[in-house]
Every structure is written in C-alpha cells, then in structure tokens.
Amino acid sequence: MQADAPRACRFGRRWYLNNESWHPSVPPFGEMKCILCWCVSGETHCQRQECPPSACTSPATRDNPCCAKCR
C-alpha cells in the first residue's frame, strides 16, 4: 500500500514536512546558519551556502557570517 501524500523527512530528532527547509542543528556546535537543508519526498538534502571568491587580501564577515566580503 502506498501513501498518497508526500512523505516527511526525519533529521535528528525532528520531522520536517515535504518542501520544508531548515538550518540543521549539530551538537555540540548548535545551529549551522551557513547550511540549508530541505525535505523532498521523504529525502533530506543539505547544501552549504556558496560564496563568491573574495577579491581582497583581508575580507570581513560582518554582513554575512557565511561569506567574507571586502571592507
């Protein structure tokens, strides 16, 4: 017997609905703001935020903690 509704995903101790996205929490580091996960028909997919290469010698991460930008 096959379910008609899209399946949810389990990540850690939580369940996520189909097409729901979240930042994973990884003990002991906590929430990983630079990684985005999403649920697709019962399968969890995660991807690190892609950052453009920095063109300066001492980039800062003030505006976006995941990607460095020139001051």
N, C-alpha and C positions, 0 to 999 in steps of 0.2 A: 504494500500500500504506500502511495506516495502523497506527501502533503502538497496542497495547492499553493500555500503561502510561501514566500521566500524564507529561507532559513536564517536564523540569527547566528551570531558568532560569539564564542567564548574567548575572552582574553584575560588571563589571570583568574581572578575570582568573579569577574563581571561578565554579563551578557550584553551584547550590542545588537540592535536591530539591523536588518538589511539596509544598506546605503548610509548607515550612521558612521560618523567619523569621530576620532578622539586622539588625544595625545596620550601615549601609554605611560603608565607609572611603573617604574622598575626599582624595587627595593635594592639597596639602601639609597639610591640616587634620587628617588622621587619622580615627579612628572618630567617627561622628556619633551620639552617645548619645541625642539628642533626636529622631532619625528612626528609624522601624522600617520595614523592607522585608519582603515575603513573596512567595513564588512560588505562583502559581495557574495550573495547566495550561500552563506554559511562558511565562507573562507575569509580569513583575516589577511589583509595586505598592509604592509607598512613601508614608508619611504622617508628617508632623511631629506630635509629641505635642501634643495640645490642652491648653491651660492655662486654668483659670478666671480671670476678671479679678481683679486684686488690689484689695482694699478699703482698703489703707493707702497712705500717701504715700512710705514708704521700705521697700519689700519686700526680703527677703533670699532667697538661693537656696541656703542651707546644706543643707537636707534633700534637695532635688531640684534639681539644676543646670539642669533644663529649664524649671521653673516657679517663679516667685517666690511667696513666702508672707510674710505679715506676721510681724514679730518678736515 
